[in-house]
């Protein structure tokens, strides 16, 4: 049995053991992974946290779990404290790039040596965003990278991690914190990480304006950037832009004329 099938079998057993019709939240603990792996006679994953991570961002939940959601809703797995988790029903609003959006060309300022030795797709994406000041361009705020992979503990969530944090200041002198999540390959954006980022900012930077962002590689190395905000129906996409890093000579007069015609926000 593949590792993903093992994960699905264990999470399905956990959910079915605790779910009752009409429930909108189902809590479980890391120890449940151990218990139900033993009951199913399955080899326990070495990294128990990877099971939850995988089912959040890489692998769909089993159909038997998805089928219990109401119309227009999906189950997600939220953190609920140290080594604790919670299935929760939320509106079904996938966080995927809008393929119909136009792309803006940006002269590529990534140092060649950085592009050559980036250790992973995620690190490469974060480096491209950083060296090309895409957070500044996207947000309209002057920003500075503060820290990569910040791990901290948030009350009611347990340990959480943010891929990169930026601090920004605008022309009025207002200060902002921009947590950035980066996704490449099979990993998908998930509302849980955005909720965690907002909680981290409220905990660590309560006096700053939090503007959570996400970056994702698309086809042809186009970078999609998203900004999120919390509304009546929970966290949603506030704005989205697509950028293509190109040699300077590929930004033509025709491109610049087209950008001039765009309406400002």
KEKE-3310 file (N, C-alpha, C; in steps of 0.2 Angstrom, whole numbers, plus 5000, padded with zeros to 4 digits):
npx = (5004:5003:5011:5002:4990:4990:4989:4976:4968:4970:4965:4952:4947:4949:4940:4927:4925:4922:4913:4896:4880:4876:4886:4897:4910:4924:4934:4951:4966:4984:4988:4977:4981:4991:4984:4974:4981:4987:4975:4971:4981:4992:5008:5015:5017:5033:5034:5022:5015:5016:5006:4994:4998:5000:4987:4980:4986:4991:4985:4968:4955:4947:4934:4923:4923:4922:4909:4901:4899:4890:4880:4890:4900:4915:4926:4940:4956:4959:4972:4971:4977:4991:4997:4984:4969:4956:4943:4933:4919:4918:4914:4915:4927:4939:4957:4964:4974:4967:4965:4962:4967:4977:4994:5008:5023:5039:5055:5068:5077:5083:5098:5110:5118:5110:5098:5104:5108:5097:5088:5076:5060:5051:5060:5066:5055:5052:5064:5064:5052:5057:5069:5065:5056:5043:5033:5032:5028:5016:5008:5010:5017:5032:5043:5051:5061:5059:5060:5063:5053:5047:5043:5032:5022:5005:4991:4978:4980:4993:5009:5014:5019:5026:5030:5038:5041:5037:5040:5032:5031:5021:5017:5011:5016:5011:5013:5015:5013:5017:5013:5019:5014:5021:5019:5022:5023:5015:5009:4995:4987:4979:4966:4968:4982:4982:4973:4981:4992:4987:4983:4996:5001:4993:4996:5010:5013:5004:5001:5003:4997:4990:4992:4989:4998:5000:5010:5012:5018:5014:5010:5024:5032:5026:5021:5009:5001:4993:4982:4974:4959:4948:4931:4913:4910:4921:4939:4944:4949:4956:4963:4972:4986:4996:5013:5027:5043:5056:5069:5076:5075:5064:5053:5042:5039:5025:5020:5022:5013:5001:5000:4999:4986:4978:4966:4967:4968)
npy = (4994:5011:5026:5037:5031:5024:5035:5040:5029:5029:5041:5041:5031:5037:5048:5042:5036:5046:5055:5061:5062:5078:5085:5098:5100:5090:5083:5077:5069:5068:5056:5048:5044:5035:5025:5021:5017:5006:4998:4996:4988:4994:5000:5012:5029:5038:5051:5058:5071:5073:5066:5074:5086:5082:5078:5090:5098:5091:5078:5073:5072:5056:5050:5045:5054:5067:5065:5068:5081:5096:5103:5114:5115:5110:5099:5104:5103:5109:5116:5113:5115:5109:5095:5092:5092:5098:5093:5103:5111:5121:5135:5130:5135:5135:5139:5144:5149:5162:5158:5166:5178:5193:5194:5202:5208:5208:5215:5204:5202:5193:5187:5178:5168:5164:5159:5148:5140:5138:5128:5121:5120:5128:5136:5143:5150:5159:5166:5172:5180:5188:5195:5201:5210:5208:5208:5221:5227:5221:5225:5238:5244:5248:5236:5224:5209:5200:5188:5170:5155:5156:5148:5146:5146:5146:5151:5139:5134:5128:5123:5133:5137:5150:5154:5165:5181:5198:5215:5231:5248:5262:5277:5285:5282:5271:5255:5238:5220:5207:5191:5177:5164:5150:5140:5126:5114:5099:5104:5113:5129:5132:5136:5135:5138:5151:5156:5153:5161:5173:5172:5171:5184:5192:5188:5190:5203:5213:5227:5230:5231:5218:5209:5196:5185:5175:5165:5157:5146:5145:5139:5140:5147:5158:5169:5168:5180:5182:5191:5191:5192:5194:5190:5190:5177:5170:5168:5175:5178:5194:5201:5198:5195:5192:5188:5189:5185:5192:5194:5211:5217:5211:5217:5227:5242:5241:5233:5242:5252:5245:5243:5256:5258:5251:5251:5259:5253)
npz = (5000:4996:5003:5003:5002:5014:5023:5019:5023:5037:5041:5037:5045:5058:5056:5054:5066:5074:5069:5068:5061:5055:5062:5062:5066:5070:5081:5084:5089:5089:5094:5090:5077:5079:5086:5077:5066:5072:5074:5061:5057:5050:5045:5055:5050:5050:5052:5060:5059:5045:5039:5042:5036:5022:5019:5020:5010:4999:4995:4991:5003:5008:4999:5007:5017:5011:5006:5016:5018:5017:5003:4993:5002:5010:5019:5030:5038:5053:5064:5082:5094:5104:5096:5092:5082:5071:5061:5050:5043:5029:5017:5000:4992:4981:4982:4969:4955:4944:4929:4918:4920:4916:4912:4920:4914:4922:4924:4926:4941:4948:4956:4947:4953:4964:4957:4952:4962:4971:4982:4982:4974:4981:4989:4978:4973:4983:4984:4971:4972:4982:4978:4967:4972:4972:4982:4986:4974:4971:4983:4984:4994:5003:5006:5017:5019:5034:5040:5037:5036:5049:5065:5077:5092:5094:5104:5105:5093:5092:5087:5073:5056:5046:5029:5025:5031:5029:5033:5031:5025:5022:5012:5020:5032:5039:5046:5041:5042:5032:5030:5020:5011:5001:4987:4977:4964:4968:4979:4986:4989:5004:5015:5028:5031:5029:5038:5049:5047:5049:5063:5068:5066:5073:5085:5087:5081:5085:5084:5071:5054:5047:5032:5024:5012:4997:4986:4971:4959:4942:4926:4914:4922:4927:4940:4952:4963:4978:4989:5005:5014:5029:5029:5030:5027:5031:5027:5012:4995:4992:4982:4967:4957:4942:4938:4927:4926:4916:4904:4903:4890:4885:4890:4882:4872:4868:4878:4889:4885:4886:4900:4904:4901:4910:4922:4938:4955)
capx = (5000:5007:5010:4996:4984:4990:4987:4969:4965:4970:4961:4945:4945:4948:4934:4921:4924:4920:4908:4889:4876:4874:4892:4901:4917:4926:4941:4955:4973:4989:4988:4973:4984:4994:4979:4970:4986:4987:4969:4971:4987:4996:5014:5014:5021:5038:5032:5015:5013:5016:5000:4990:5001:4998:4979:4978:4989:4993:4980:4961:4952:4944:4927:4918:4923:4919:4902:4897:4899:4884:4881:4894:4905:4921:4930:4947:4958:4962:4975:4966:4981:4997:4995:4977:4967:4949:4939:4928:4916:4919:4912:4920:4930:4946:4962:4968:4975:4962:4969:4960:4970:4982:5001:5013:5031:5044:5062:5071:5082:5086:5105:5111:5120:5104:5094:5107:5109:5091:5088:5070:5055:5048:5065:5067:5049:5053:5069:5062:5048:5061:5074:5062:5052:5036:5028:5031:5025:5009:5005:5010:5020:5039:5043:5058:5060:5061:5062:5060:5051:5045:5039:5030:5016:4999:4986:4972:4982:4999:5014:5013:5025:5025:5036:5042:5038:5039:5038:5032:5029:5018:5019:5008:5020:5008:5017:5012:5016:5015:5015:5019:5015:5023:5016:5024:5022:5008:5006:4990:4985:4974:4964:4971:4988:4981:4971:4987:4996:4983:4984:5003:5002:4989:5000:5017:5013:4997:5000:5004:4991:4991:4990:4992:4999:5002:5013:5011:5021:5010:5014:5028:5036:5022:5020:5003:5001:4986:4981:4968:4955:4943:4924:4907:4910:4928:4944:4944:4954:4955:4966:4976:4990:5001:5019:5032:5050:5059:5075:5073:5073:5057:5047:5042:5034:5018:5018:5021:5007:4995:5000:4996:4979:4975:4963:4971:4964)
capy = (5000:5017:5030:5041:5026:5023:5041:5040:5024:5030:5047:5039:5027:5042:5052:5038:5034:5051:5059:5059:5066:5085:5088:5103:5100:5084:5084:5071:5070:5064:5049:5044:5042:5029:5020:5018:5013:4999:4994:4994:4984:4998:5003:5019:5034:5040:5058:5059:5077:5073:5064:5079:5090:5079:5078:5097:5102:5087:5073:5074:5068:5051:5051:5044:5060:5072:5065:5070:5088:5099:5106:5120:5115:5105:5098:5105:5101:5115:5115:5114:5115:5105:5089:5092:5094:5098:5094:5109:5112:5128:5135:5127:5141:5133:5144:5142:5155:5163:5157:5171:5185:5195:5193:5208:5207:5212:5213:5199:5204:5187:5185:5171:5163:5162:5155:5142:5135:5137:5121:5118:5125:5133:5141:5147:5154:5164:5170:5176:5185:5193:5199:5206:5215:5207:5210:5229:5229:5219:5228:5246:5246:5247:5230:5221:5203:5200:5181:5165:5150:5157:5144:5149:5143:5151:5148:5136:5131:5124:5125:5134:5140:5154:5153:5171:5187:5205:5221:5236:5255:5266:5284:5289:5280:5265:5249:5232:5214:5203:5184:5175:5156:5149:5134:5124:5107:5096:5107:5118:5133:5130:5142:5134:5141:5159:5157:5152:5167:5179:5172:5173:5191:5195:5186:5193:5209:5216:5234:5231:5229:5211:5208:5189:5184:5168:5165:5151:5145:5143:5136:5145:5151:5164:5169:5171:5182:5183:5194:5188:5196:5190:5193:5187:5170:5168:5171:5175:5182:5201:5203:5193:5197:5187:5191:5185:5188:5191:5199:5218:5219:5208:5222:5231:5248:5239:5231:5248:5256:5242:5244:5263:5259:5248:5255:5259:5250)
capz = (5000:4995:5009:5003:5004:5021:5026:5018:5027:5044:5042:5036:5051:5063:5055:5054:5073:5078:5066:5069:5056:5058:5065:5058:5068:5072:5084:5085:5092:5086:5097:5086:5072:5082:5088:5072:5062:5075:5073:5054:5055:5045:5047:5057:5047:5054:5054:5061:5056:5038:5037:5042:5031:5016:5018:5019:5004:4993:4994:4993:5008:5006:4997:5012:5021:5007:5005:5022:5018:5013:4996:4993:5008:5011:5025:5030:5045:5056:5071:5088:5100:5103:5094:5092:5076:5070:5055:5050:5037:5027:5010:4995:4988:4980:4981:4964:4951:4939:4922:4913:4922:4912:4915:4920:4914:4927:4922:4931:4945:4952:4955:4943:4957:4968:4953:4950:4968:4975:4984:4981:4971:4986:4990:4972:4972:4988:4981:4965:4975:4987:4974:4962:4976:4970:4987:4985:4967:4972:4988:4984:5000:5003:5011:5019:5022:5041:5043:5033:5040:5056:5068:5084:5095:5094:5108:5102:5087:5093:5083:5066:5052:5040:5025:5025:5034:5027:5036:5026:5027:5016:5011:5026:5038:5042:5046:5039:5042:5026:5030:5014:5010:4994:4985:4971:4962:4970:4985:4985:4994:5009:5019:5035:5032:5029:5045:5054:5047:5052:5070:5070:5065:5079:5092:5087:5079:5086:5082:5063:5049:5044:5025:5022:5005:4995:4980:4968:4952:4937:4920:4910:4927:4929:4948:4955:4970:4981:4995:5008:5020:5032:5028:5033:5025:5032:5024:5005:4991:4991:4976:4963:4951:4939:4935:4923:4926:4909:4903:4903:4884:4883:4891:4876:4872:4868:4885:4893:4883:4888:4907:4906:4900:4915:4928:4945:4960)
cpx = (5004:5006:5004:4990:4984:4987:4979:4965:4964:4965:4954:4943:4944:4941:4928:4920:4922:4914:4901:4886:4875:4880:4895:4908:4918:4933:4944:4962:4978:4990:4983:4976:4988:4989:4976:4975:4987:4981:4969:4977:4992:5002:5013:5019:5026:5037:5025:5012:5012:5009:4995:4992:4999:4991:4977:4980:4991:4988:4973:4959:4948:4936:4922:4918:4920:4912:4898:4896:4892:4885:4885:4899:4910:4923:4937:4949:4962:4967:4970:4970:4987:4995:4988:4974:4959:4947:4934:4925:4916:4916:4917:4922:4938:4951:4966:4969:4969:4966:4967:4963:4975:4989:5005:5020:5035:5051:5065:5077:5085:5093:5106:5113:5115:5100:5097:5107:5103:5090:5082:5065:5053:5053:5066:5061:5050:5058:5067:5057:5052:5065:5071:5056:5045:5031:5027:5027:5017:5005:5005:5014:5027:5040:5050:5057:5063:5064:5059:5058:5051:5041:5038:5024:5011:4994:4980:4974:4988:5004:5012:5019:5023:5031:5041:5038:5041:5036:5038:5030:5026:5020:5016:5012:5017:5013:5013:5016:5013:5017:5014:5019:5017:5021:5019:5022:5015:5005:5001:4989:4979:4972:4966:4977:4987:4978:4977:4991:4993:4984:4991:5004:4999:4993:5007:5018:5006:4996:5001:4998:4993:4988:4993:4992:5001:5005:5013:5014:5015:5014:5018:5032:5032:5021:5014:5003:4994:4987:4974:4965:4950:4936:4919:4907:4917:4933:4943:4949:4952:4957:4971:4980:4994:5007:5023:5038:5053:5065:5072:5071:5067:5051:5047:5038:5027:5016:5017:5015:5001:4995:4997:4989:4975:4972:4966:4966:4963)
cpy = (5006:5021:5034:5037:5025:5029:5041:5035:5026:5036:5046:5035:5032:5046:5048:5036:5039:5055:5056:5064:5073:5088:5092:5103:5093:5084:5077:5074:5066:5057:5045:5041:5035:5024:5017:5015:5006:4995:4992:4989:4987:5000:5010:5024:5037:5047:5059:5065:5077:5070:5069:5084:5088:5079:5085:5100:5098:5082:5074:5070:5062:5053:5050:5050:5066:5072:5067:5078:5091:5102:5113:5120:5109:5105:5100:5103:5106:5112:5117:5114:5110:5098:5087:5095:5094:5098:5099:5110:5120:5129:5133:5132:5139:5139:5143:5148:5155:5163:5162:5178:5186:5194:5200:5206:5211:5210:5209:5201:5199:5186:5178:5166:5160:5157:5148:5137:5135:5130:5117:5123:5130:5139:5146:5152:5160:5169:5175:5182:5191:5198:5203:5210:5214:5209:5217:5230:5227:5223:5236:5249:5244:5241:5227:5214:5203:5193:5176:5159:5151:5152:5146:5145:5148:5147:5145:5133:5126:5127:5127:5137:5144:5154:5159:5177:5194:5210:5227:5243:5258:5273:5288:5287:5274:5259:5243:5226:5210:5196:5181:5167:5155:5141:5132:5117:5105:5100:5113:5123:5131:5135:5141:5138:5149:5160:5157:5159:5173:5179:5173:5180:5195:5194:5190:5200:5213:5223:5235:5229:5223:5211:5201:5188:5177:5169:5158:5151:5143:5140:5142:5149:5157:5163:5172:5174:5184:5187:5192:5193:5192:5194:5189:5179:5167:5171:5170:5179:5189:5203:5198:5196:5192:5191:5186:5188:5187:5196:5206:5220:5216:5212:5227:5237:5246:5236:5237:5252:5252:5243:5251:5263:5255:5253:5254:5256:5256)
cpz = (5000:5002:5009:5004:5011:5025:5025:5022:5034:5045:5041:5042:5057:5062:5056:5062:5077:5076:5067:5064:5059:5061:5060:5060:5071:5075:5085:5087:5088:5088:5093:5080:5073:5083:5082:5067:5065:5073:5066:5052:5050:5048:5049:5053:5052:5056:5054:5058:5049:5036:5037:5036:5024:5014:5018:5012:4998:4991:4996:4999:5005:5004:5002:5017:5018:5006:5011:5022:5014:5007:4997:4999:5007:5018:5025:5037:5048:5062:5076:5094:5099:5102:5094:5085:5076:5063:5055:5043:5035:5020:5005:4990:4987:4979:4976:4959:4946:4932:4917:4914:4917:4916:4914:4919:4918:4925:4928:4934:4949:4951:4952:4948:4962:4964:4952:4956:4973:4976:4983:4977:4975:4987:4984:4971:4977:4986:4976:4968:4979:4982:4969:4965:4973:4975:4987:4979:4968:4977:4988:4990:5000:5008:5011:5022:5029:5043:5038:5038:5048:5059:5075:5086:5096:5099:5104:5096:5088:5089:5075:5063:5047:5036:5025:5028:5031:5032:5031:5029:5021:5016:5017:5033:5042:5041:5045:5041:5036:5027:5023:5014:5002:4993:4978:4970:4964:4975:4983:4990:4998:5014:5026:5036:5032:5036:5050:5054:5050:5060:5072:5070:5071:5085:5092:5085:5079:5084:5074:5060:5046:5037:5023:5014:5003:4988:4977:4961:4948:4931:4917:4916:4929:4937:4949:4962:4972:4988:4998:5013:5023:5031:5031:5032:5027:5028:5016:5001:4990:4984:4973:4957:4948:4936:4932:4923:4919:4909:4901:4895:4881:4886:4886:4877:4872:4875:4889:4892:4886:4896:4909:4905:4905:4920:4934:4950:4966)
residu = (UNK:UNK:UNK:UNK:UNK:UNK:UNK:UNK:UNK:UNK:UNK:UNK:UNK:UNK:UNK:UNK:UNK:UNK:UNK:UNK:UNK:UNK:UNK:UNK:UNK:UNK:UNK:UNK:UNK:UNK:UNK:UNK:UNK:UNK:UNK:UNK:UNK:UNK:UNK:UNK:UNK:UNK:UNK:UNK:UNK:UNK:UNK:UNK:UNK:UNK:UNK:UNK:UNK:UNK:UNK:UNK:UNK:UNK:UNK:UNK:UNK:UNK:UNK:UNK:UNK:UNK:UNK:UNK:UNK:UNK:UNK:UNK:UNK:UNK:UNK:UNK:UNK:UNK:UNK:UNK:UNK:UNK:UNK:UNK:UNK:UNK:UNK:UNK:UNK:UNK:UNK:UNK:UNK:UNK:UNK:UNK:UNK:UNK:UNK:UNK:UNK:UNK:UNK:UNK:UNK:UNK:UNK:UNK:UNK:UNK:UNK:UNK:UNK:UNK:UNK:UNK:UNK:UNK:UNK:UNK:UNK:UNK:UNK:UNK:UNK:UNK:UNK:UNK:UNK:UNK:UNK:UNK:UNK:UNK:UNK:UNK:UNK:UNK:UNK:UNK:UNK:UNK:UNK:UNK:UNK:UNK:UNK:UNK:UNK:UNK:UNK:UNK:UNK:UNK:UNK:UNK:UNK:UNK:UNK:UNK:UNK:UNK:UNK:UNK:UNK:UNK:UNK:UNK:UNK:UNK:UNK:UNK:UNK:UNK:UNK:UNK:UNK:UNK:UNK:UNK:UNK:UNK:UNK:UNK:UNK:UNK:UNK:UNK:UNK:UNK:UNK:UNK:UNK:UNK:UNK:UNK:UNK:UNK:UNK:UNK:UNK:UNK:UNK:UNK:UNK:UNK:UNK:UNK:UNK:UNK:UNK:UNK:UNK:UNK:UNK:UNK:UNK:UNK:UNK:UNK:UNK:UNK:UNK:UNK:UNK:UNK:UNK:UNK:UNK:UNK:UNK:UNK:UNK:UNK:UNK:UNK:UNK:UNK:UNK:UNK:UNK:UNK:UNK:UNK:UNK:UNK:UNK:UNK:UNK:UNK:UNK:UNK:UNK:UNK:UNK:UNK:UNK:UNK:UNK:UNK:UNK:UNK:UNK:UNK:UNK)
# end
